[in-house]
Amino acid sequence: VVGVALETMKQIEAHMLMRHYEGFLKK
């Protein structure tokens, strides 16, 4: 269960980073 949670957190973190970079590039 912990492994799955870690994987999910990594995916969410990566998704947030992608959105952050997109907003940064649009500026």
C-alpha positions in Angstrom: 0.0 0.0 0.0 2.8 2.4 0.9 4.5 1.7 -2.5 1.3 2.6 -4.3 1.0 5.8 -2.3 4.5 6.8 -3.1 4.0 6.1 -6.8 0.8 8.2 -6.8 2.6 11.0 -5.0 5.4 11.0 -7.6 2.9 11.1 -10.4 1.1 14.1 -8.8 4.4 15.8 -8.1 5.5 15.4 -11.7 2.1 16.6 -13.0 2.3 19.7 -10.8 5.9 20.4 -12.0 4.8 20.1 -15.6 2.0 22.6 -15.0 4.3 24.9 -13.2 6.8 24.9 -16.1 4.0 25.5 -18.6 2.9 28.6 -16.7 6.5 29.7 -16.4 7.1 29.3 -20.1 3.9 31.2 -21.0 5.2 34.2 -19.1 
